[in-house]
Amino acid sequence: MIDFAQNIVEGKINLDHLWKLTDKEIIQILSNVRGIGKWKIECTLLFGMGRLNILPAGDIALRKVLKTVWGLKQTPSEKDVEKLGLNW
């Protein structure tokens, strides 16, 4: 979070400008900040920015729920969840 804040202070990240970008552009920008990973960015897009077309496929809790709900023998991989989510 320190690096994120530093980037804002230094003008490298403009929070107001992020709202105008696509999900992919935001992921690309924020993933370059140390300590911010894809899952955190996806959850920020989904819950913080109201971007409803996001599926945090790497979320282990989501993957375990899918295993249970769909009666799978093993926990699906991130790629499996992405494939399953195409129809959502």
PDB file of N, CA, C and O in Angstrom:
ATOM      1  N   MET A   1       0.821  -1.190   0.000  1.00  0.00           N
ATOM      2  CA  MET A   1       0.000   0.000   0.000  1.00  0.00           C
ATOM      3  C   MET A   1       0.868   1.259   0.000  1.00  0.00           C
ATOM      4  O   MET A   1       0.468   2.303  -0.515  1.00  0.00           O
ATOM      5  N   ILE A   2       2.058   1.143   0.584  1.00  0.00           N
ATOM      6  CA  ILE A   2       2.955   2.297   0.603  1.00  0.00           C
ATOM      7  C   ILE A   2       3.346   2.676  -0.827  1.00  0.00           C
ATOM      8  O   ILE A   2       3.336   3.854  -1.184  1.00  0.00           O
ATOM      9  N   ASP A   3       3.689   1.680  -1.640  1.00  0.00           N
ATOM     10  CA  ASP A   3       4.048   1.968  -3.030  1.00  0.00           C
ATOM     11  C   ASP A   3       2.861   2.554  -3.801  1.00  0.00           C
ATOM     12  O   ASP A   3       3.033   3.444  -4.634  1.00  0.00           O
ATOM     13  N   PHE A   4       1.682   2.060  -3.522  1.00  0.00           N
ATOM     14  CA  PHE A   4       0.475   2.578  -4.173  1.00  0.00           C
ATOM     15  C   PHE A   4       0.296   4.057  -3.819  1.00  0.00           C
ATOM     16  O   PHE A   4       0.080   4.894  -4.695  1.00  0.00           O
ATOM     17  N   ALA A   5       0.388   4.361  -2.533  1.00  0.00           N
ATOM     18  CA  ALA A   5       0.252   5.747  -2.088  1.00  0.00           C
ATOM     19  C   ALA A   5       1.350   6.632  -2.686  1.00  0.00           C
ATOM     20  O   ALA A   5       1.091   7.765  -3.092  1.00  0.00           O
ATOM     21  N   GLN A   6       2.550   6.116  -2.734  1.00  0.00           N
ATOM     22  CA  GLN A   6       3.682   6.861  -3.304  1.00  0.00           C
ATOM     23  C   GLN A   6       3.424   7.183  -4.771  1.00  0.00           C
ATOM     24  O   GLN A   6       3.703   8.293  -5.225  1.00  0.00           O
ATOM     25  N   ASN A   7       2.892   6.217  -5.509  1.00  0.00           N
ATOM     26  CA  ASN A   7       2.574   6.433  -6.922  1.00  0.00           C
ATOM     27  C   ASN A   7       1.514   7.517  -7.098  1.00  0.00           C
ATOM     28  O   ASN A   7       1.562   8.287  -8.058  1.00  0.00           O
ATOM     29  N   ILE A   8       0.574   7.575  -6.189  1.00  0.00           N
ATOM     30  CA  ILE A   8      -0.461   8.614  -6.250  1.00  0.00           C
ATOM     31  C   ILE A   8       0.168   9.982  -5.973  1.00  0.00           C
ATOM     32  O   ILE A   8      -0.069  10.938  -6.713  1.00  0.00           O
ATOM     33  N   VAL A   9       0.957  10.072  -4.922  1.00  0.00           N
ATOM     34  CA  VAL A   9       1.610  11.333  -4.553  1.00  0.00           C
ATOM     35  C   VAL A   9       2.517  11.832  -5.674  1.00  0.00           C
ATOM     36  O   VAL A   9       2.561  13.030  -5.953  1.00  0.00           O
ATOM     37  N   GLU A  10       3.234  10.921  -6.311  1.00  0.00           N
ATOM     38  CA  GLU A  10       4.156  11.291  -7.386  1.00  0.00           C
ATOM     39  C   GLU A  10       3.451  11.544  -8.722  1.00  0.00           C
ATOM     40  O   GLU A  10       4.093  11.912  -9.705  1.00  0.00           O
ATOM     41  N   GLY A  11       2.145  11.349  -8.753  1.00  0.00           N
ATOM     42  CA  GLY A  11       1.391  11.597  -9.980  1.00  0.00           C
ATOM     43  C   GLY A  11       1.462  10.480 -11.003  1.00  0.00           C
ATOM     44  O   GLY A  11       1.024  10.657 -12.140  1.00  0.00           O
ATOM     45  N   LYS A  12       2.001   9.345 -10.625  1.00  0.00           N
ATOM     46  CA  LYS A  12       2.092   8.203 -11.540  1.00  0.00           C
ATOM     47  C   LYS A  12       0.743   7.515 -11.705  1.00  0.00           C
ATOM     48  O   LYS A  12       0.461   6.919 -12.745  1.00  0.00           O
ATOM     49  N   ILE A  13      -0.089   7.603 -10.664  1.00  0.00           N
ATOM     50  CA  ILE A  13      -1.438   7.053 -10.713  1.00  0.00           C
ATOM     51  C   ILE A  13      -2.405   8.172 -10.349  1.00  0.00           C
ATOM     52  O   ILE A  13      -2.283   8.807  -9.302  1.00  0.00           O
ATOM     53  N   ASN A  14      -3.364   8.395 -11.236  1.00  0.00           N
ATOM     54  CA  ASN A  14      -4.397   9.396 -11.013  1.00  0.00           C
ATOM     55  C   ASN A  14      -5.706   8.654 -10.756  1.00  0.00           C
ATOM     56  O   ASN A  14      -6.266   8.044 -11.666  1.00  0.00           O
ATOM     57  N   LEU A  15      -6.190   8.706  -9.526  1.00  0.00           N
ATOM     58  CA  LEU A  15      -7.379   7.942  -9.157  1.00  0.00           C
ATOM     59  C   LEU A  15      -8.606   8.353  -9.971  1.00  0.00           C
ATOM     60  O   LEU A  15      -9.407   7.500 -10.353  1.00  0.00           O
ATOM     61  N   ASP A  16      -8.758   9.642 -10.236  1.00  0.00           N
ATOM     62  CA  ASP A  16      -9.904  10.089 -11.033  1.00  0.00           C
ATOM     63  C   ASP A  16      -9.829   9.539 -12.455  1.00  0.00           C
ATOM     64  O   ASP A  16     -10.850   9.192 -13.047  1.00  0.00           O
ATOM     65  N   HIS A  17      -8.626   9.463 -12.993  1.00  0.00           N
ATOM     66  CA  HIS A  17      -8.440   8.962 -14.361  1.00  0.00           C
ATOM     67  C   HIS A  17      -8.745   7.470 -14.467  1.00  0.00           C
ATOM     68  O   HIS A  17      -9.206   7.002 -15.509  1.00  0.00           O
ATOM     69  N   LEU A  18      -8.490   6.717 -13.388  1.00  0.00           N
ATOM     70  CA  LEU A  18      -8.745   5.270 -13.419  1.00  0.00           C
ATOM     71  C   LEU A  18     -10.194   4.963 -13.780  1.00  0.00           C
ATOM     72  O   LEU A  18     -10.467   3.971 -14.456  1.00  0.00           O
ATOM     73  N   TRP A  19     -11.126   5.808 -13.335  1.00  0.00           N
ATOM     74  CA  TRP A  19     -12.547   5.581 -13.593  1.00  0.00           C
ATOM     75  C   TRP A  19     -12.870   5.622 -15.078  1.00  0.00           C
ATOM     76  O   TRP A  19     -13.885   5.073 -15.506  1.00  0.00           O
ATOM     77  N   LYS A  20     -12.022   6.262 -15.863  1.00  0.00           N
ATOM     78  CA  LYS A  20     -12.271   6.406 -17.297  1.00  0.00           C
ATOM     79  C   LYS A  20     -11.660   5.279 -18.123  1.00  0.00           C
ATOM     80  O   LYS A  20     -11.897   5.192 -19.328  1.00  0.00           O
ATOM     81  N   LEU A  21     -10.885   4.430 -17.488  1.00  0.00           N
ATOM     82  CA  LEU A  21     -10.163   3.371 -18.188  1.00  0.00           C
ATOM     83  C   LEU A  21     -10.956   2.070 -18.229  1.00  0.00           C
ATOM     84  O   LEU A  21     -11.895   1.871 -17.458  1.00  0.00           O
ATOM     85  N   THR A  22     -10.561   1.196 -19.136  1.00  0.00           N
ATOM     86  CA  THR A  22     -11.164  -0.135 -19.202  1.00  0.00           C
ATOM     87  C   THR A  22     -10.602  -0.995 -18.068  1.00  0.00           C
ATOM     88  O   THR A  22      -9.582  -0.660 -17.466  1.00  0.00           O
ATOM     89  N   ASP A  23     -11.271  -2.084 -17.793  1.00  0.00           N
ATOM     90  CA  ASP A  23     -10.790  -3.022 -16.769  1.00  0.00           C
ATOM     91  C   ASP A  23      -9.369  -3.472 -17.085  1.00  0.00           C
ATOM     92  O   ASP A  23      -8.503  -3.509 -16.211  1.00  0.00           O
ATOM     93  N   LYS A  24      -9.148  -3.811 -18.343  1.00  0.00           N
ATOM     94  CA  LYS A  24      -7.832  -4.301 -18.767  1.00  0.00           C
ATOM     95  C   LYS A  24      -6.754  -3.239 -18.546  1.00  0.00           C
ATOM     96  O   LYS A  24      -5.651  -3.558 -18.101  1.00  0.00           O
ATOM     97  N   GLU A  25      -7.065  -1.991 -18.853  1.00  0.00           N
ATOM     98  CA  GLU A  25      -6.101  -0.907 -18.656  1.00  0.00           C
ATOM     99  C   GLU A  25      -5.785  -0.705 -17.173  1.00  0.00           C
ATOM    100  O   GLU A  25      -4.635  -0.474 -16.799  1.00  0.00           O
ATOM    101  N   ILE A  26      -6.813  -0.794 -16.342  1.00  0.00           N
ATOM    102  CA  ILE A  26      -6.609  -0.637 -14.895  1.00  0.00           C
ATOM    103  C   ILE A  26      -5.750  -1.777 -14.360  1.00  0.00           C
ATOM    104  O   ILE A  26      -4.836  -1.550 -13.567  1.00  0.00           O
ATOM    105  N   ILE A  27      -6.041  -2.992 -14.790  1.00  0.00           N
ATOM    106  CA  ILE A  27      -5.246  -4.144 -14.355  1.00  0.00           C
ATOM    107  C   ILE A  27      -3.792  -3.958 -14.764  1.00  0.00           C
ATOM    108  O   ILE A  27      -2.885  -4.241 -13.981  1.00  0.00           O
ATOM    109  N   GLN A  28      -3.568  -3.488 -15.972  1.00  0.00           N
ATOM    110  CA  GLN A  28      -2.202  -3.288 -16.467  1.00  0.00           C
ATOM    111  C   GLN A  28      -1.464  -2.242 -15.630  1.00  0.00           C
ATOM    112  O   GLN A  28      -0.305  -2.445 -15.270  1.00  0.00           O
ATOM    113  N   ILE A  29      -2.117  -1.141 -15.324  1.00  0.00           N
ATOM    114  CA  ILE A  29      -1.476  -0.073 -14.552  1.00  0.00           C
ATOM    115  C   ILE A  29      -1.198  -0.509 -13.118  1.00  0.00           C
ATOM    116  O   ILE A  29      -0.081  -0.361 -12.624  1.00  0.00           O
ATOM    117  N   LEU A  30      -2.208  -1.041 -12.458  1.00  0.00           N
ATOM    118  CA  LEU A  30      -2.062  -1.365 -11.035  1.00  0.00           C
ATOM    119  C   LEU A  30      -1.193  -2.592 -10.783  1.00  0.00           C
ATOM    120  O   LEU A  30      -0.603  -2.719  -9.710  1.00  0.00           O
ATOM    121  N   SER A  31      -1.107  -3.484 -11.743  1.00  0.00           N
ATOM    122  CA  SER A  31      -0.277  -4.674 -11.538  1.00  0.00           C
ATOM    123  C   SER A  31       1.217  -4.335 -11.535  1.00  0.00           C
ATOM    124  O   SER A  31       2.043  -5.155 -11.135  1.00  0.00           O
ATOM    125  N   ASN A  32       1.551  -3.139 -11.976  1.00  0.00           N
ATOM    126  CA  ASN A  32       2.940  -2.689 -11.931  1.00  0.00           C
ATOM    127  C   ASN A  32       3.345  -2.121 -10.583  1.00  0.00           C
ATOM    128  O   ASN A  32       4.511  -1.792 -10.365  1.00  0.00           O
ATOM    129  N   VAL A  33       2.384  -2.007  -9.681  1.00  0.00           N
ATOM    130  CA  VAL A  33       2.669  -1.477  -8.346  1.00  0.00           C
ATOM    131  C   VAL A  33       3.022  -2.644  -7.426  1.00  0.00           C
ATOM    132  O   VAL A  33       2.273  -3.615  -7.320  1.00  0.00           O
ATOM    133  N   ARG A  34       4.172  -2.533  -6.766  1.00  0.00           N
ATOM    134  CA  ARG A  34       4.612  -3.602  -5.861  1.00  0.00           C
ATOM    135  C   ARG A  34       3.573  -3.815  -4.765  1.00  0.00           C
ATOM    136  O   ARG A  34       3.120  -2.866  -4.126  1.00  0.00           O
ATOM    137  N   GLY A  35       3.207  -5.076  -4.561  1.00  0.00           N
ATOM    138  CA  GLY A  35       2.271  -5.431  -3.507  1.00  0.00           C
ATOM    139  C   GLY A  35       0.823  -5.508  -3.948  1.00  0.00           C
ATOM    140  O   GLY A  35      -0.048  -5.890  -3.167  1.00  0.00           O
ATOM    141  N   ILE A  36       0.563  -5.152  -5.187  1.00  0.00           N
ATOM    142  CA  ILE A  36      -0.809  -5.224  -5.696  1.00  0.00           C
ATOM    143  C   ILE A  36      -0.861  -6.304  -6.766  1.00  0.00           C
ATOM    144  O   ILE A  36      -0.223  -6.195  -7.812  1.00  0.00           O
ATOM    145  N   GLY A  37      -1.626  -7.339  -6.487  1.00  0.00           N
ATOM    146  CA  GLY A  37      -1.751  -8.453  -7.426  1.00  0.00           C
ATOM    147  C   GLY A  37      -3.083  -8.450  -8.144  1.00  0.00           C
ATOM    148  O   GLY A  37      -3.956  -7.622  -7.882  1.00  0.00           O
ATOM    149  N   LYS A  38      -3.213  -9.378  -9.040  1.00  0.00           N
ATOM    150  CA  LYS A  38      -4.404  -9.477  -9.888  1.00  0.00           C
ATOM    151  C   LYS A  38      -5.685  -9.631  -9.067  1.00  0.00           C
ATOM    152  O   LYS A  38      -6.693  -8.990  -9.362  1.00  0.00           O
ATOM    153  N   TRP A  39      -5.646 -10.480  -8.040  1.00  0.00           N
ATOM    154  CA  TRP A  39      -6.845 -10.708  -7.236  1.00  0.00           C
ATOM    155  C   TRP A  39      -7.294  -9.422  -6.561  1.00  0.00           C
ATOM    156  O   TRP A  39      -8.485  -9.109  -6.556  1.00  0.00           O
ATOM    157  N   LYS A  40      -6.365  -8.680  -5.997  1.00  0.00           N
ATOM    158  CA  LYS A  40      -6.709  -7.428  -5.314  1.00  0.00           C
ATOM    159  C   LYS A  40      -7.299  -6.417  -6.306  1.00  0.00           C
ATOM    160  O   LYS A  40      -8.256  -5.710  -5.989  1.00  0.00           O
ATOM    161  N   ILE A  41      -6.727  -6.362  -7.486  1.00  0.00           N
ATOM    162  CA  ILE A  41      -7.226  -5.439  -8.507  1.00  0.00           C
ATOM    163  C   ILE A  41      -8.630  -5.848  -8.946  1.00  0.00           C
ATOM    164  O   ILE A  41      -9.520  -5.006  -9.060  1.00  0.00           O
ATOM    165  N   GLU A  42      -8.822  -7.137  -9.189  1.00  0.00           N
ATOM    166  CA  GLU A  42     -10.142  -7.615  -9.618  1.00  0.00           C
ATOM    167  C   GLU A  42     -11.203  -7.341  -8.567  1.00  0.00           C
ATOM    168  O   GLU A  42     -12.315  -6.933  -8.902  1.00  0.00           O
ATOM    169  N   CYS A  43     -10.877  -7.560  -7.308  1.00  0.00           N
ATOM    170  CA  CYS A  43     -11.843  -7.291  -6.239  1.00  0.00           C
ATOM    171  C   CYS A  43     -12.123  -5.800  -6.115  1.00  0.00           C
ATOM    172  O   CYS A  43     -13.252  -5.405  -5.824  1.00  0.00           O
ATOM    173  N   THR A  44     -11.113  -4.970  -6.332  1.00  0.00           N
ATOM    174  CA  THR A  44     -11.314  -3.518  -6.314  1.00  0.00           C
ATOM    175  C   THR A  44     -12.223  -3.097  -7.463  1.00  0.00           C
ATOM    176  O   THR A  44     -13.118  -2.272  -7.282  1.00  0.00           O
ATOM    177  N   LEU A  45     -11.994  -3.662  -8.635  1.00  0.00           N
ATOM    178  CA  LEU A  45     -12.856  -3.364  -9.778  1.00  0.00           C
ATOM    179  C   LEU A  45     -14.297  -3.790  -9.495  1.00  0.00           C
ATOM    180  O   LEU A  45     -15.236  -3.043  -9.769  1.00  0.00           O
ATOM    181  N   LEU A  46     -14.462  -4.967  -8.958  1.00  0.00           N
ATOM    182  CA  LEU A  46     -15.788  -5.521  -8.713  1.00  0.00           C
ATOM    183  C   LEU A  46     -16.512  -4.801  -7.580  1.00  0.00           C
ATOM    184  O   LEU A  46     -17.621  -4.298  -7.766  1.00  0.00           O
ATOM    185  N   PHE A  47     -15.895  -4.753  -6.427  1.00  0.00           N
ATOM    186  CA  PHE A  47     -16.571  -4.226  -5.236  1.00  0.00           C
ATOM    187  C   PHE A  47     -16.395  -2.720  -5.041  1.00  0.00           C
ATOM    188  O   PHE A  47     -17.301  -2.046  -4.550  1.00  0.00           O
ATOM    189  N   GLY A  48     -15.245  -2.201  -5.421  1.00  0.00           N
ATOM    190  CA  GLY A  48     -14.981  -0.787  -5.202  1.00  0.00           C
ATOM    191  C   GLY A  48     -15.432   0.114  -6.335  1.00  0.00           C
ATOM    192  O   GLY A  48     -15.811   1.265  -6.116  1.00  0.00           O
ATOM    193  N   MET A  49     -15.388  -0.424  -7.560  1.00  0.00           N
ATOM    194  CA  MET A  49     -15.722   0.393  -8.715  1.00  0.00           C
ATOM    195  C   MET A  49     -17.009  -0.055  -9.406  1.00  0.00           C
ATOM    196  O   MET A  49     -17.434   0.553 -10.388  1.00  0.00           O
ATOM    197  N   GLY A  50     -17.622  -1.109  -8.895  1.00  0.00           N
ATOM    198  CA  GLY A  50     -18.897  -1.567  -9.446  1.00  0.00           C
ATOM    199  C   GLY A  50     -18.818  -2.129 -10.852  1.00  0.00           C
ATOM    200  O   GLY A  50     -19.801  -2.095 -11.593  1.00  0.00           O
ATOM    201  N   ARG A  51     -17.663  -2.643 -11.220  1.00  0.00           N
ATOM    202  CA  ARG A  51     -17.493  -3.257 -12.546  1.00  0.00           C
ATOM    203  C   ARG A  51     -17.973  -4.701 -12.442  1.00  0.00           C
ATOM    204  O   ARG A  51     -17.261  -5.561 -11.923  1.00  0.00           O
ATOM    205  N   LEU A  52     -19.154  -4.961 -12.926  1.00  0.00           N
ATOM    206  CA  LEU A  52     -19.807  -6.251 -12.702  1.00  0.00           C
ATOM    207  C   LEU A  52     -19.367  -7.358 -13.645  1.00  0.00           C
ATOM    208  O   LEU A  52     -19.785  -8.505 -13.485  1.00  0.00           O
ATOM    209  N   ASN A  53     -18.537  -7.040 -14.619  1.00  0.00           N
ATOM    210  CA  ASN A  53     -18.103  -8.059 -15.570  1.00  0.00           C
ATOM    211  C   ASN A  53     -16.731  -8.625 -15.189  1.00  0.00           C
ATOM    212  O   ASN A  53     -15.939  -8.984 -16.060  1.00  0.00           O
ATOM    213  N   ILE A  54     -16.462  -8.699 -13.894  1.00  0.00           N
ATOM    214  CA  ILE A  54     -15.181  -9.182 -13.392  1.00  0.00           C
ATOM    215  C   ILE A  54     -15.418 -10.497 -12.650  1.00  0.00           C
ATOM    216  O   ILE A  54     -16.363 -10.625 -11.871  1.00  0.00           O
ATOM    217  N   LEU A  55     -14.557 -11.455 -12.903  1.00  0.00           N
ATOM    218  CA  LEU A  55     -14.618 -12.730 -12.199  1.00  0.00           C
ATOM    219  C   LEU A  55     -13.234 -13.007 -11.609  1.00  0.00           C
ATOM    220  O   LEU A  55     -12.317 -13.380 -12.342  1.00  0.00           O
ATOM    221  N   PRO A  56     -13.073 -12.829 -10.298  1.00  0.00           N
ATOM    222  CA  PRO A  56     -11.765 -13.096  -9.679  1.00  0.00           C
ATOM    223  C   PRO A  56     -11.505 -14.601  -9.609  1.00  0.00           C
ATOM    224  O   PRO A  56     -11.628 -15.219  -8.552  1.00  0.00           O
ATOM    225  N   ALA A  57     -11.144 -15.173 -10.755  1.00  0.00           N
ATOM    226  CA  ALA A  57     -11.018 -16.617 -10.907  1.00  0.00           C
ATOM    227  C   ALA A  57      -9.924 -17.226 -10.036  1.00  0.00           C
ATOM    228  O   ALA A  57      -9.947 -18.428  -9.770  1.00  0.00           O
ATOM    229  N   GLY A  58      -8.974 -16.421  -9.593  1.00  0.00           N
ATOM    230  CA  GLY A  58      -7.909 -16.923  -8.741  1.00  0.00           C
ATOM    231  C   GLY A  58      -8.294 -17.000  -7.269  1.00  0.00           C
ATOM    232  O   GLY A  58      -7.529 -17.517  -6.455  1.00  0.00           O
ATOM    233  N   ASP A  59      -9.461 -16.495  -6.923  1.00  0.00           N
ATOM    234  CA  ASP A  59      -9.915 -16.485  -5.529  1.00  0.00           C
ATOM    235  C   ASP A  59     -10.152 -17.918  -5.056  1.00  0.00           C
ATOM    236  O   ASP A  59     -11.032 -18.612  -5.564  1.00  0.00           O
ATOM    237  N   ILE A  60      -9.364 -18.347  -4.087  1.00  0.00           N
ATOM    238  CA  ILE A  60      -9.440 -19.743  -3.625  1.00  0.00           C
ATOM    239  C   ILE A  60     -10.797 -20.063  -2.997  1.00  0.00           C
ATOM    240  O   ILE A  60     -11.295 -21.181  -3.138  1.00  0.00           O
ATOM    241  N   ALA A  61     -11.394 -19.097  -2.309  1.00  0.00           N
ATOM    242  CA  ALA A  61     -12.713 -19.341  -1.712  1.00  0.00           C
ATOM    243  C   ALA A  61     -13.747 -19.584  -2.806  1.00  0.00           C
ATOM    244  O   ALA A  61     -14.570 -20.491  -2.688  1.00  0.00           O
ATOM    245  N   LEU A  62     -13.712 -18.794  -3.855  1.00  0.00           N
ATOM    246  CA  LEU A  62     -14.630 -18.980  -4.978  1.00  0.00           C
ATOM    247  C   LEU A  62     -14.412 -20.344  -5.622  1.00  0.00           C
ATOM    248  O   LEU A  62     -15.370 -21.042  -5.953  1.00  0.00           O
ATOM    249  N   ARG A  63     -13.167 -20.713  -5.794  1.00  0.00           N
ATOM    250  CA  ARG A  63     -12.864 -21.998  -6.420  1.00  0.00           C
ATOM    251  C   ARG A  63     -13.356 -23.166  -5.571  1.00  0.00           C
ATOM    252  O   ARG A  63     -13.842 -24.162  -6.107  1.00  0.00           O
ATOM    253  N   LYS A  64     -13.233 -23.048  -4.246  1.00  0.00           N
ATOM    254  CA  LYS A  64     -13.717 -24.118  -3.354  1.00  0.00           C
ATOM    255  C   LYS A  64     -15.243 -24.204  -3.383  1.00  0.00           C
ATOM    256  O   LYS A  64     -15.804 -25.298  -3.333  1.00  0.00           O
ATOM    257  N   VAL A  65     -15.908 -23.063  -3.462  1.00  0.00           N
ATOM    258  CA  VAL A  65     -17.369 -23.060  -3.543  1.00  0.00           C
ATOM    259  C   VAL A  65     -17.819 -23.717  -4.846  1.00  0.00           C
ATOM    260  O   VAL A  65     -18.761 -24.510  -4.852  1.00  0.00           O
ATOM    261  N   LEU A  66     -17.156 -23.391  -5.935  1.00  0.00           N
ATOM    262  CA  LEU A  66     -17.513 -24.007  -7.213  1.00  0.00           C
ATOM    263  C   LEU A  66     -17.329 -25.517  -7.167  1.00  0.00           C
ATOM    264  O   LEU A  66     -18.133 -26.262  -7.728  1.00  0.00           O
ATOM    265  N   LYS A  67     -16.292 -25.961  -6.511  1.00  0.00           N
ATOM    266  CA  LYS A  67     -16.060 -27.401  -6.360  1.00  0.00           C
ATOM    267  C   LYS A  67     -17.248 -28.040  -5.647  1.00  0.00           C
ATOM    268  O   LYS A  67     -17.757 -29.077  -6.071  1.00  0.00           O
ATOM    269  N   THR A  68     -17.678 -27.410  -4.564  1.00  0.00           N
ATOM    270  CA  THR A  68     -18.787 -27.953  -3.770  1.00  0.00           C
ATOM    271  C   THR A  68     -20.108 -27.879  -4.528  1.00  0.00           C
ATOM    272  O   THR A  68     -20.822 -28.877  -4.629  1.00  0.00           O
ATOM    273  N   VAL A  69     -20.437 -26.708  -5.058  1.00  0.00           N
ATOM    274  CA  VAL A  69     -21.724 -26.497  -5.722  1.00  0.00           C
ATOM    275  C   VAL A  69     -21.877 -27.383  -6.953  1.00  0.00           C
ATOM    276  O   VAL A  69     -22.955 -27.921  -7.204  1.00  0.00           O
ATOM    277  N   TRP A  70     -20.812 -27.533  -7.711  1.00  0.00           N
ATOM    278  CA  TRP A  70     -20.896 -28.326  -8.928  1.00  0.00           C
ATOM    279  C   TRP A  70     -20.450 -29.767  -8.728  1.00  0.00           C
ATOM    280  O   TRP A  70     -20.371 -30.529  -9.692  1.00  0.00           O
ATOM    281  N   GLY A  71     -20.159 -30.147  -7.495  1.00  0.00           N
ATOM    282  CA  GLY A  71     -19.803 -31.531  -7.191  1.00  0.00           C
ATOM    283  C   GLY A  71     -18.558 -32.009  -7.920  1.00  0.00           C
ATOM    284  O   GLY A  71     -18.500 -33.156  -8.363  1.00  0.00           O
ATOM    285  N   LEU A  72     -17.571 -31.149  -8.046  1.00  0.00           N
ATOM    286  CA  LEU A  72     -16.338 -31.517  -8.737  1.00  0.00           C
ATOM    287  C   LEU A  72     -15.448 -32.350  -7.815  1.00  0.00           C
ATOM    288  O   LEU A  72     -15.521 -32.215  -6.594  1.00  0.00           O
ATOM    289  N   LYS A  73     -14.616 -33.203  -8.390  1.00  0.00           N
ATOM    290  CA  LYS A  73     -13.723 -34.044  -7.598  1.00  0.00           C
ATOM    291  C   LYS A  73     -12.534 -33.266  -7.057  1.00  0.00           C
ATOM    292  O   LYS A  73     -12.000 -33.605  -6.001  1.00  0.00           O
ATOM    293  N   GLN A  74     -12.118 -32.229  -7.769  1.00  0.00           N
ATOM    294  CA  GLN A  74     -11.005 -31.415  -7.295  1.00  0.00           C
ATOM    295  C   GLN A  74     -11.329 -29.942  -7.485  1.00  0.00           C
ATOM    296  O   GLN A  74     -12.193 -29.580  -8.284  1.00  0.00           O
ATOM    297  N   THR A  75     -10.642 -29.120  -6.758  1.00  0.00           N
ATOM    298  CA  THR A  75     -10.835 -27.680  -6.864  1.00  0.00           C
ATOM    299  C   THR A  75     -10.407 -27.219  -8.255  1.00  0.00           C
ATOM    300  O   THR A  75      -9.300 -27.528  -8.696  1.00  0.00           O
ATOM    301  N   PRO A  76     -11.280 -26.480  -8.951  1.00  0.00           N
ATOM    302  CA  PRO A  76     -10.922 -26.041 -10.303  1.00  0.00           C
ATOM    303  C   PRO A  76      -9.768 -25.037 -10.273  1.00  0.00           C
ATOM    304  O   PRO A  76      -9.617 -24.275  -9.318  1.00  0.00           O
ATOM    305  N   SER A  77      -8.973 -25.051 -11.314  1.00  0.00           N
ATOM    306  CA  SER A  77      -7.871 -24.102 -11.440  1.00  0.00           C
ATOM    307  C   SER A  77      -8.437 -22.734 -11.832  1.00  0.00           C
ATOM    308  O   SER A  77      -9.617 -22.600 -12.155  1.00  0.00           O
ATOM    309  N   GLU A  78      -7.579 -21.744 -11.796  1.00  0.00           N
ATOM    310  CA  GLU A  78      -7.995 -20.401 -12.215  1.00  0.00           C
ATOM    311  C   GLU A  78      -8.463 -20.425 -13.666  1.00  0.00           C
ATOM    312  O   GLU A  78      -9.465 -19.798 -14.010  1.00  0.00           O
ATOM    313  N   LYS A  79      -7.742 -21.145 -14.510  1.00  0.00           N
ATOM    314  CA  LYS A  79      -8.123 -21.243 -15.929  1.00  0.00           C
ATOM    315  C   LYS A  79      -9.470 -21.952 -16.093  1.00  0.00           C
ATOM    316  O   LYS A  79     -10.276 -21.580 -16.946  1.00  0.00           O
ATOM    317  N   ASP A  80      -9.709 -22.991 -15.254  1.00  0.00           N
ATOM    318  CA  ASP A  80     -10.996 -23.695 -15.300  1.00  0.00           C
ATOM    319  C   ASP A  80     -12.137 -22.747 -14.945  1.00  0.00           C
ATOM    320  O   ASP A  80     -13.179 -22.753 -15.601  1.00  0.00           O
ATOM    321  N   VAL A  81     -11.941 -21.936 -13.910  1.00  0.00           N
ATOM    322  CA  VAL A  81     -12.977 -20.996 -13.481  1.00  0.00           C
ATOM    323  C   VAL A  81     -13.232 -19.968 -14.582  1.00  0.00           C
ATOM    324  O   VAL A  81     -14.382 -19.611 -14.838  1.00  0.00           O
ATOM    325  N   GLU A  82     -12.181 -19.492 -15.229  1.00  0.00           N
ATOM    326  CA  GLU A  82     -12.353 -18.543 -16.332  1.00  0.00           C
ATOM    327  C   GLU A  82     -13.200 -19.159 -17.443  1.00  0.00           C
ATOM    328  O   GLU A  82     -14.070 -18.491 -18.003  1.00  0.00           O
ATOM    329  N   LYS A  83     -12.950 -20.436 -17.767  1.00  0.00           N
ATOM    330  CA  LYS A  83     -13.731 -21.105 -18.795  1.00  0.00           C
ATOM    331  C   LYS A  83     -15.187 -21.265 -18.358  1.00  0.00           C
ATOM    332  O   LYS A  83     -16.108 -21.028 -19.139  1.00  0.00           O
ATOM    333  N   LEU A  84     -15.386 -21.672 -17.095  1.00  0.00           N
ATOM    334  CA  LEU A  84     -16.748 -21.844 -16.575  1.00  0.00           C
ATOM    335  C   LEU A  84     -17.486 -20.509 -16.555  1.00  0.00           C
ATOM    336  O   LEU A  84     -18.697 -20.467 -16.769  1.00  0.00           O
ATOM    337  N   GLY A  85     -16.771 -19.430 -16.303  1.00  0.00           N
ATOM    338  CA  GLY A  85     -17.382 -18.115 -16.197  1.00  0.00           C
ATOM    339  C   GLY A  85     -17.736 -17.465 -17.517  1.00  0.00           C
ATOM    340  O   GLY A  85     -18.428 -16.447 -17.531  1.00  0.00           O
ATOM    341  N   LEU A  86     -17.287 -18.017 -18.615  1.00  0.00           N
ATOM    342  CA  LEU A  86     -17.599 -17.418 -19.918  1.00  0.00           C
ATOM    343  C   LEU A  86     -19.102 -17.336 -20.174  1.00  0.00           C
ATOM    344  O   LEU A  86     -19.573 -16.418 -20.845  1.00  0.00           O
ATOM    345  N   ASN A  87     -19.839 -18.285 -19.644  1.00  0.00           N
ATOM    346  CA  ASN A  87     -21.288 -18.309 -19.869  1.00  0.00           C
ATOM    347  C   ASN A  87     -22.074 -17.471 -18.869  1.00  0.00           C
ATOM    348  O   ASN A  87     -23.294 -17.357 -18.986  1.00  0.00           O
ATOM    349  N   TRP A  88     -21.389 -16.882 -17.882  1.00  0.00           N
ATOM    350  CA  TRP A  88     -22.124 -16.104 -16.874  1.00  0.00           C
ATOM    351  C   TRP A  88     -22.523 -14.790 -17.420  1.00  0.00           C
ATOM    352  O   TRP A  88     -23.150 -13.996 -16.720  1.00  0.00           O
TER     353      TRP A  88
END
